[in-house]
Structures are given as C-alpha cells and as structure tokens.
Amino acid sequence: MFGNLAKYAGKNQLDFHILVNLSSISFIIKKRGNITSTVLQLKRDFFKKINFQENMSNTASGYVMKVNMEDFDLSYKLLDPGNENMINIEYEKDCSYLMIRQSKKQQNNPSFQCDTQKTIKLDILDEEQVDKDSISMSFIPNQDYLISLEFTSGSSFNLVDKVFSQIKETCLTFVFDFSILNNQQVEVNCVPNNVVNESFKVSMTNFKKIKGDYQKYQYDYYTKLILPAFSFMNKETNVSMKINHDGALFLISRDENANIQTETIIPMLENTID
C-alpha cells in the first residue's frame, strides 16, 4: 500500500494530506485536478478512549492534516512489503504525528522480532488555509449519482483489467446507452481516442432515473488520471464506478480482506448528450 502511495506522491507532490475521522484514516493525494485516496477503516471503538470529537471541526468530513513528504518517503522505504499485514499505524492525540511501526522476525531467530518505526510529521491546517475544505469536501462524493455501476470480482475482473490497465491513449471515453437496458444490464463502450472499442456488461446496482428523455450519455476523461486508481486491484478486489450529475467519475476499488478502499475522483473533460 505504501509503495503504491509513494509511486504517485513524491517529494515534489505538495498536495498530500491525511484525513482522520471517527471511522477511518484516509491518505489523500490531489494532483492535476483529481483526487486519489486510500482509506484504512478503523475499528469501531478506536477513538472510544480518546476525546477526539473536539478536534473534528477542522473540516466537514474530519480532521485534515498535511503530510511532510520527506518523512513519508523515508517511512515507506523502511517497511518490508512482504509483511504489510504486520504494520501498525498509530495516530498521536496531539494531531501532529503519525507513527508507522512494523514488527519483523529475524531470519536467524524466528522467535525474536524487532520493530522498525518511523514518525511522519503532520502539519495542522488552520482556518486561513482555505484549501482544506476543498480537499475534504471533494473527497466525499455527492450521493445523488446519475450512474452507479459495480464490477464484481472473479471472471469480470479480466474485462475490467483489460479496459483500465492496458489503455495507453490520452483520452478515455465512456458511452452509456440506456436504450438497450435489459434486466438491469447495460452495455458500456470504452473508446480510447476512437481507436479501440471495448464493450462489456456490468450490473446496474443503483440506477438513478435520468432527468429528461435522453438515453445516451458520453463522458471523456484523461486516461493518465484513471490508471493510478487501479494500482491496488487484484482478483479479490471489488470495483465500482459512479458518475455524479456534474460528470465527475468516481472509481472505487475495495479489498475486503485487507480492509482497504481506494477511491479516485476524476473530473470530466466534456459531456456530450445525444
């Protein structure tokens, strides 16, 4: 997880924040208009023993802090990716530090384990830093979606992987044709630069009634913003795609076993309605 985050957030990446609320710790990377976030779900009683509520007024969705990128770069390089399930993340009560600790067993003595730890400095945003609201509110999508689709894991993964991970063109176009809606299935055409046409069926899990009589919608997005969203995907990952009434594309991948959710918000380039 930290390796993937570091891949898209280097020392020159200034808009890297951590959002803490009562349910999760989110790593938010904002770059070129899109937002990629990795959400670590917390246990229900995580903050029960800590008077955390008084610190929740920083933004509408939680407490936002800016990450010191130099500390972050050093932190993930110290960790062993083969032991990610043994990583502990501790959030200090004074809202200024995030401790990442990993326990490792010595190869020559498996019964003995040592701890590798690194502290990431968090810069608290004050009321004069207006960007905190845009970061926080952009992270939480509008629930009134125009389109909500879900790709299930397993056999469907190969289609999703083919469409999203192998596209090299600059622009990706989604064409939603609701005139062929049948048994809650819809044909989705992904047309990169009008060169390759990949068609596949996905389940309509939460279809919102479209205002007006339009039956065909076209949405264009930059491919380079889409690819990072699927860097966490594997065959056990559930993937959903949602489009709100502003045309923003929400790509959400969730690994239930690892309890990690990655959400990327991508602004629309242009909207064509036939």
C-alpha positions as CSV (number, residue, x, y, z in Angstrom):
1,M,0.0,0.0,0.0
2,F,2.7,2.5,1.0
3,G,4.7,1.6,-2.1
4,N,1.7,2.4,-4.3
5,L,1.1,5.7,-2.5
6,A,4.7,6.7,-2.8
7,K,4.6,5.9,-6.5
8,Y,2.1,8.7,-7.1
9,A,3.3,11.1,-4.3
10,G,6.9,12.0,-4.5
11,K,8.9,14.8,-2.8
12,N,7.6,17.3,-5.4
13,Q,4.0,16.3,-4.7
14,L,2.7,19.1,-2.4
15,D,-1.0,18.1,-2.1
16,F,-0.8,15.0,0.0
17,H,-3.0,15.0,3.1
18,I,-4.3,12.7,5.8
19,L,-8.0,12.9,6.8
20,V,-8.9,11.4,10.2
21,N,-12.4,10.9,11.4
22,L,-14.2,8.6,13.7
23,S,-14.4,5.7,11.1
24,S,-11.2,5.9,9.1
25,I,-7.7,7.3,8.3
26,S,-7.5,8.4,4.7
27,F,-4.4,9.1,2.7
28,I,-5.4,11.7,0.1
29,I,-3.3,12.6,-3.0
30,K,-4.5,15.5,-5.0
31,K,-2.8,16.0,-8.4
32,R,-3.9,17.8,-11.6
33,G,-7.5,18.1,-10.6
34,N,-8.1,14.5,-9.5
35,I,-8.0,13.0,-6.0
36,T,-6.8,9.5,-5.2
37,S,-7.4,8.3,-1.6
38,T,-6.7,5.1,0.2
39,V,-9.0,4.6,3.2
40,L,-8.0,2.5,6.2
41,Q,-11.1,1.5,8.1
42,L,-10.8,1.8,11.8
43,K,-12.3,-0.4,14.5
44,R,-15.5,0.9,15.9
45,D,-14.0,1.5,19.3
46,F,-10.8,3.0,18.0
47,F,-11.4,6.5,19.5
48,K,-13.6,5.4,22.3
49,K,-10.9,6.0,24.9
50,I,-9.8,9.3,23.3
51,N,-11.6,12.6,23.5
52,F,-11.3,13.1,19.7
53,Q,-14.6,14.8,19.0
54,E,-13.4,18.2,19.9
55,N,-10.8,18.0,17.2
56,M,-13.3,17.2,14.5
57,S,-14.1,20.8,13.5
58,N,-11.2,21.2,11.1
59,T,-13.4,20.3,8.1
60,A,-16.9,19.0,7.5
61,S,-15.7,15.4,6.9
62,G,-13.0,15.1,9.5
63,Y,-9.6,16.4,10.7
64,V,-7.3,17.2,7.7
65,M,-3.5,17.4,8.1
66,K,-0.8,17.9,5.5
67,V,1.9,15.2,5.2
68,N,5.6,16.0,5.3
69,M,6.7,14.3,2.1
70,E,10.3,13.8,3.2
71,D,9.2,11.9,6.2
72,F,6.8,9.9,4.2
73,D,9.4,8.9,1.6
74,L,11.7,7.7,4.4
75,S,8.9,5.8,6.1
76,Y,7.7,3.6,3.3
77,K,11.3,2.7,2.3
78,L,11.9,1.3,5.8
79,L,9.0,-1.1,5.6
80,D,9.0,-4.6,4.3
81,P,6.2,-5.0,1.7
82,G,6.1,-8.8,2.4
83,N,5.0,-8.1,6.0
84,E,2.4,-5.4,5.3
85,N,-0.2,-7.3,7.5
86,M,2.1,-6.6,10.5
87,I,2.2,-2.8,10.1
88,N,0.7,-0.7,12.9
89,I,-0.3,2.9,12.4
90,E,-0.6,5.0,15.5
91,Y,-2.2,8.4,15.5
92,E,-1.0,10.8,18.2
93,K,-3.5,12.6,20.3
94,D,-1.9,16.0,19.7
95,C,-2.8,15.7,16.0
96,S,0.8,16.3,14.9
97,Y,2.3,12.9,14.3
98,L,1.5,9.6,12.6
99,M,3.6,6.7,13.8
100,I,4.1,3.7,11.4
101,R,5.6,0.7,13.1
102,Q,6.3,-2.8,11.6
103,S,7.3,-5.9,13.5
104,K,9.8,-8.2,11.8
105,K,11.0,-11.6,12.8
106,Q,14.7,-12.2,12.5
107,Q,15.6,-14.9,9.9
108,N,18.2,-16.5,12.1
109,N,15.9,-16.4,15.2
110,P,12.2,-16.6,14.2
111,S,11.1,-16.4,17.8
112,F,12.6,-12.9,18.2
113,Q,11.1,-9.9,16.5
114,C,12.2,-6.3,16.3
115,D,10.3,-3.2,15.5
116,T,11.0,-0.8,12.6
117,Q,9.3,2.5,13.1
118,K,9.1,6.0,11.6
119,T,7.3,9.1,12.6
120,I,5.6,11.2,9.9
121,K,5.2,14.8,10.8
122,L,1.7,16.2,10.2
123,D,1.1,19.9,9.7
124,I,-2.2,21.0,11.1
125,L,-4.2,23.2,8.7
126,D,-5.6,26.4,10.3
127,E,-8.7,28.3,9.3
128,E,-6.7,30.6,7.0
129,Q,-5.8,27.6,4.7
130,V,-9.0,27.5,2.6
131,D,-7.8,24.5,0.6
132,K,-8.7,22.2,3.5
133,D,-12.4,22.5,2.7
134,S,-11.9,21.7,-1.0
135,I,-9.8,18.7,-0.1
136,S,-12.2,17.4,2.4
137,M,-15.4,18.0,0.5
138,S,-14.0,16.8,-2.8
139,F,-13.1,13.5,-1.1
140,I,-16.7,12.8,0.0
141,P,-18.8,12.3,-3.2
142,N,-22.3,13.5,-3.7
143,Q,-24.7,10.6,-3.0
144,D,-27.1,11.7,-5.8
145,Y,-25.4,9.8,-8.5
146,L,-26.5,9.8,-12.1
147,I,-25.0,6.4,-12.8
148,S,-23.8,3.8,-10.4
149,L,-22.2,0.6,-11.7
150,E,-20.4,-2.3,-10.0
151,F,-17.9,-4.8,-11.4
152,T,-17.8,-8.0,-9.4
153,S,-14.6,-9.9,-8.7
154,G,-13.7,-13.1,-10.5
155,S,-14.4,-13.5,-14.2
156,S,-15.4,-9.9,-14.7
157,F,-12.0,-8.8,-13.4
158,N,-10.3,-9.8,-16.6
159,L,-12.6,-7.4,-18.6
160,V,-12.1,-4.6,-16.1
161,D,-8.3,-5.2,-16.1
162,K,-8.2,-5.2,-19.9
163,V,-10.1,-2.0,-20.2
164,F,-8.5,0.1,-17.5
165,S,-4.9,-1.2,-17.1
166,Q,-3.8,-1.6,-20.7
167,I,-5.1,1.6,-22.2
168,K,-2.2,3.9,-23.4
169,E,-4.2,6.5,-25.2
170,T,-4.5,10.0,-23.7
171,C,-8.3,10.2,-23.5
172,L,-10.8,7.6,-22.5
173,T,-14.5,7.9,-23.5
174,F,-17.4,6.1,-21.8
175,V,-20.6,5.8,-23.8
176,F,-23.6,4.8,-21.8
177,D,-26.5,3.8,-24.0
178,F,-29.6,3.2,-21.8
179,S,-31.8,2.4,-24.8
180,I,-30.5,-1.2,-24.5
181,L,-31.2,-1.5,-20.8
182,N,-32.4,-5.1,-20.2
183,N,-32.6,-7.0,-16.9
184,Q,-30.5,-4.3,-15.1
185,Q,-27.7,-4.8,-17.6
186,V,-26.2,-2.0,-19.6
187,E,-23.6,-2.1,-22.4
188,V,-20.7,0.2,-21.8
189,N,-18.4,1.2,-24.6
190,C,-14.9,2.4,-23.7
191,V,-13.4,4.1,-26.7
192,P,-9.9,5.4,-26.2
193,N,-9.3,8.1,-28.9
194,N,-11.9,6.4,-31.0
195,V,-9.4,3.7,-31.9
196,V,-10.2,0.7,-29.8
197,N,-13.8,-0.2,-28.8
198,E,-14.1,-2.4,-25.7
199,S,-17.6,-3.5,-24.8
200,F,-18.6,-5.4,-21.7
201,K,-21.6,-5.8,-19.5
202,V,-21.8,-4.6,-15.9
203,S,-24.5,-4.8,-13.2
204,M,-26.6,-1.7,-12.6
205,T,-26.7,-1.8,-8.8
206,N,-28.2,1.7,-8.1
207,F,-29.6,3.2,-11.2
208,K,-30.8,6.7,-10.7
209,K,-33.5,8.0,-13.0
210,I,-32.1,10.3,-15.6
211,K,-33.9,13.6,-15.9
212,G,-35.3,14.2,-19.4
213,D,-35.7,11.9,-22.3
214,Y,-32.0,11.3,-23.1
215,Q,-30.9,7.7,-23.5
216,K,-27.3,8.1,-24.4
217,Y,-24.5,9.8,-22.5
218,Q,-20.9,10.3,-23.3
219,Y,-18.2,11.2,-20.8
220,D,-14.5,11.9,-21.5
221,Y,-11.6,11.6,-19.0
222,Y,-7.9,11.7,-19.1
223,T,-6.5,8.2,-19.1
224,K,-3.4,9.1,-17.0
225,L,-5.7,10.0,-14.1
226,I,-7.6,6.7,-14.3
227,L,-4.6,4.3,-14.2
228,P,-3.4,5.1,-10.6
229,A,-6.9,4.2,-9.3
230,F,-6.4,0.6,-10.2
231,S,-2.9,0.1,-9.0
232,F,-4.3,-1.6,-5.9
233,M,-6.5,-4.0,-7.8
234,N,-6.3,-7.8,-7.7
235,K,-8.8,-10.6,-8.4
236,E,-10.3,-10.3,-5.0
237,T,-11.0,-6.6,-5.3
238,N,-14.5,-5.3,-5.8
239,V,-14.6,-2.3,-8.2
240,S,-17.4,0.2,-8.6
241,M,-17.8,3.2,-10.8
242,K,-20.1,6.2,-10.1
243,I,-20.8,9.3,-12.0
244,N,-22.5,12.3,-10.4
245,H,-24.6,15.0,-12.0
246,D,-21.5,17.1,-12.6
247,G,-20.0,14.3,-14.6
248,A,-17.2,13.6,-12.1
249,L,-16.1,9.9,-12.3
250,F,-15.6,8.1,-9.0
251,L,-13.5,4.9,-9.3
252,I,-13.7,2.9,-6.2
253,S,-11.8,-0.4,-5.5
254,R,-12.2,-2.2,-2.2
255,D,-10.3,-5.2,-0.8
256,E,-12.5,-6.6,1.9
257,N,-9.7,-8.9,3.2
258,A,-7.2,-6.1,3.7
259,N,-10.0,-3.6,4.7
260,I,-8.6,-1.0,2.3
261,Q,-10.6,1.1,-0.1
262,T,-9.0,3.2,-2.8
263,E,-11.2,6.0,-4.3
264,T,-10.2,8.2,-7.2
265,I,-12.2,11.2,-8.3
266,I,-11.7,12.3,-11.9
267,P,-13.2,15.5,-13.4
268,M,-15.0,15.2,-16.7
269,L,-13.3,16.8,-19.8
270,E,-16.6,17.3,-21.6
271,N,-20.1,16.0,-21.7
272,T,-22.0,15.0,-24.8
273,I,-25.7,14.0,-24.6
274,D,-27.4,12.6,-27.7
